[in-house]
Amino acid sequence: MTPAAIIKKAQADGVMLVLSATGTIKAAGSSEAVNRWLPVIRERKAELLDELRAANDGAYEALPDAAAEGRRQRVLAMLRESPTVRYAVVTDTDSDPDAVIVALAIRGRATCELLIPRDRYDGVLLLDLIERHSGTVH
């Protein structure tokens, strides 16, 4: 099983694997679930660390849209600059007259963009939703 598959399966089992501020693996979840995954984490620690570092460094392929890639790089840079922060958000209110573009990065997980109609955008509500659900598996 690849390191990425291990991280994904652990997440599906309720265990989030992320880099700690000191550069080690932090496993968050119920103690029962974490204990199930500890043998695999210990056995494949070096590979998992490499995978988590690559995800945090934005080592994956660049987006084809230059503006989207620029926003993505900004949120990744924010995570690099603040190693204890779990997620970073950049809003773009200039690129689309009808919407707010929100770039979001969750440490060790993913980056994405949301296109939210201006009349429906609530920045405080968005941050609250991210905070409440960024560790939840759907």
The 8 nearest C-alpha neighbors of each residue, nearest first, counted from 0:
[[1, 4, 5, 2, 3, 8, 6, 43],
 [0, 2, 4, 3, 5, 46, 6, 47],
 [1, 3, 5, 47, 4, 46, 6, 50],
 [4, 2, 6, 1, 5, 7, 50, 47],
 [5, 3, 7, 1, 2, 6, 8, 0],
 [6, 4, 2, 8, 3, 7, 9, 1],
 [5, 7, 3, 9, 4, 8, 10, 2],
 [6, 8, 4, 10, 5, 9, 3, 11],
 [9, 7, 11, 5, 10, 6, 4, 12],
 [8, 10, 12, 14, 6, 11, 7, 5],
 [9, 11, 14, 13, 7, 15, 12, 8],
 [10, 12, 8, 9, 13, 7, 136, 14],
 [13, 11, 9, 10, 14, 8, 32, 136],
 [12, 14, 10, 11, 28, 9, 15, 32],
 [15, 13, 10, 28, 9, 27, 12, 33],
 [14, 16, 27, 10, 26, 17, 28, 13],
 [15, 17, 26, 25, 14, 6, 24, 27],
 [18, 16, 25, 107, 24, 19, 15, 51],
 [17, 19, 24, 22, 23, 25, 51, 20],
 [18, 20, 22, 21, 23, 25, 24, 17],
 [19, 21, 82, 83, 22, 18, 23, 81],
 [22, 20, 19, 23, 18, 82, 24, 83],
 [23, 21, 19, 18, 20, 24, 48, 52],
 [24, 22, 19, 18, 21, 25, 48, 20],
 [23, 25, 18, 17, 19, 26, 16, 48],
 [24, 26, 17, 19, 16, 18, 27, 23],
 [27, 25, 16, 15, 14, 24, 33, 17],
 [28, 26, 15, 14, 25, 16, 33, 29],
 [29, 27, 14, 13, 33, 30, 15, 32],
 [28, 30, 32, 31, 33, 27, 13, 14],
 [29, 31, 33, 32, 34, 28, 27, 35],
 [30, 32, 34, 29, 33, 35, 28, 36],
 [33, 31, 35, 29, 34, 30, 14, 28],
 [32, 34, 30, 36, 35, 31, 14, 28],
 [33, 35, 37, 31, 36, 32, 30, 38],
 [36, 34, 32, 33, 37, 31, 38, 39],
 [35, 37, 33, 34, 39, 38, 40, 32],
 [36, 38, 40, 34, 39, 35, 41, 33],
 [39, 37, 41, 40, 36, 42, 35, 34],
 [40, 38, 42, 41, 37, 36, 43, 44],
 [41, 39, 37, 44, 43, 38, 42, 36],
 [40, 42, 44, 38, 39, 43, 37, 45],
 [41, 43, 39, 40, 44, 38, 45, 37],
 [42, 44, 40, 46, 41, 45, 39, 47],
 [45, 43, 41, 47, 40, 46, 42, 48],
 [46, 44, 48, 47, 43, 49, 42, 41],
 [47, 45, 49, 48, 43, 44, 2, 50],
 [46, 48, 50, 44, 2, 49, 45, 43],
 [47, 49, 51, 45, 46, 50, 52, 44],
 [48, 50, 46, 52, 47, 51, 53, 45],
 [51, 49, 47, 53, 48, 52, 54, 46],
 [50, 52, 54, 48, 53, 107, 49, 47],
 [53, 51, 55, 49, 54, 50, 56, 48],
 [52, 54, 56, 50, 58, 55, 51, 49],
 [55, 53, 51, 52, 107, 57, 56, 50],
 [56, 54, 52, 53, 57, 107, 106, 51],
 [57, 55, 53, 58, 54, 52, 75, 79],
 [56, 58, 54, 59, 55, 53, 75, 72],
 [59, 57, 53, 56, 54, 60, 55, 61],
 [60, 58, 57, 61, 54, 53, 56, 62],
 [61, 59, 62, 58, 57, 63, 68, 54],
 [60, 62, 68, 63, 59, 58, 57, 64],
 [61, 63, 68, 64, 60, 67, 65, 71],
 [62, 64, 65, 61, 68, 67, 66, 60],
 [65, 63, 67, 62, 66, 68, 69, 61],
 [64, 66, 68, 67, 69, 63, 62, 70],
 [67, 65, 69, 68, 64, 70, 71, 94],
 [68, 66, 70, 64, 69, 65, 71, 62],
 [67, 69, 71, 65, 62, 66, 70, 72],
 [70, 68, 66, 72, 67, 71, 65, 73],
 [69, 71, 73, 67, 68, 72, 102, 66],
 [72, 70, 68, 69, 74, 73, 67, 75],
 [71, 73, 75, 69, 70, 74, 76, 68],
 [74, 72, 70, 76, 71, 75, 77, 69],
 [73, 75, 77, 87, 76, 71, 72, 104],
 [76, 74, 72, 78, 77, 73, 71, 79],
 [77, 75, 79, 73, 78, 74, 72, 80],
 [76, 78, 74, 80, 75, 79, 73, 81],
 [79, 77, 75, 81, 76, 80, 82, 87],
 [78, 80, 76, 77, 81, 82, 75, 55],
 [79, 81, 77, 78, 76, 82, 75, 84],
 [80, 82, 78, 79, 84, 83, 77, 76],
 [83, 81, 20, 84, 79, 78, 80, 19],
 [82, 84, 20, 81, 85, 19, 78, 80],
 [85, 83, 81, 82, 86, 78, 87, 106],
 [84, 86, 106, 105, 83, 87, 78, 82],
 [87, 85, 105, 104, 106, 84, 88, 78],
 [86, 88, 104, 74, 103, 77, 78, 105],
 [87, 89, 103, 102, 74, 104, 90, 101],
 [90, 88, 102, 101, 74, 103, 91, 70],
 [89, 91, 101, 100, 102, 92, 88, 99],
 [90, 92, 100, 93, 99, 101, 94, 89],
 [91, 93, 99, 94, 90, 100, 95, 98],
 [92, 94, 91, 95, 96, 99, 100, 98],
 [95, 93, 92, 91, 96, 100, 99, 98],
 [94, 96, 98, 97, 93, 92, 99, 100],
 [97, 95, 98, 94, 93, 92, 99, 117],
 [98, 96, 95, 117, 116, 99, 118, 115],
 [99, 97, 116, 117, 115, 95, 96, 114],
 [98, 100, 92, 115, 117, 91, 114, 116],
 [101, 99, 114, 91, 113, 90, 98, 115],
 [100, 102, 90, 113, 112, 89, 91, 103],
 [103, 101, 112, 89, 88, 111, 70, 71],
 [102, 104, 88, 111, 110, 87, 112, 101],
 [105, 103, 110, 87, 86, 109, 74, 106],
 [104, 106, 86, 108, 109, 85, 107, 110],
 [107, 105, 85, 108, 86, 55, 104, 78],
 [106, 108, 54, 17, 51, 55, 105, 109],
 [109, 107, 105, 106, 54, 110, 104, 55],
 [110, 108, 105, 104, 107, 111, 106, 54],
 [109, 111, 104, 103, 105, 71, 112, 102],
 [112, 110, 103, 102, 104, 109, 113, 71],
 [111, 113, 102, 101, 103, 114, 100, 110],
 [112, 114, 101, 100, 115, 102, 111, 103],
 [115, 113, 100, 99, 98, 101, 112, 116],
 [114, 116, 99, 98, 120, 113, 117, 100],
 [117, 115, 98, 119, 118, 97, 120, 99],
 [118, 116, 98, 120, 119, 99, 97, 115],
 [117, 119, 116, 120, 98, 97, 115, 121],
 [120, 118, 116, 117, 121, 115, 98, 99],
 [121, 119, 117, 118, 115, 116, 122, 99],
 [120, 122, 124, 123, 125, 119, 118, 117],
 [123, 121, 125, 124, 126, 120, 127, 90],
 [122, 124, 126, 125, 121, 127, 128, 120],
 [125, 123, 127, 121, 122, 126, 128, 120],
 [124, 126, 122, 128, 127, 123, 121, 129],
 [127, 125, 129, 123, 128, 124, 130, 122],
 [126, 128, 124, 130, 125, 129, 131, 123],
 [129, 127, 125, 131, 126, 130, 132, 124],
 [130, 128, 126, 133, 132, 127, 131, 125],
 [131, 129, 127, 128, 132, 133, 126, 134],
 [130, 132, 128, 129, 127, 133, 134, 135],
 [131, 133, 135, 129, 134, 130, 128, 136],
 [132, 134, 129, 135, 130, 131, 105, 128],
 [135, 133, 132, 136, 15, 131, 130, 129],
 [136, 134, 132, 133, 137, 13, 131, 10],
 [135, 137, 11, 134, 10, 13, 132, 133],
 [136, 135, 11, 132, 134, 10, 133, 13]]
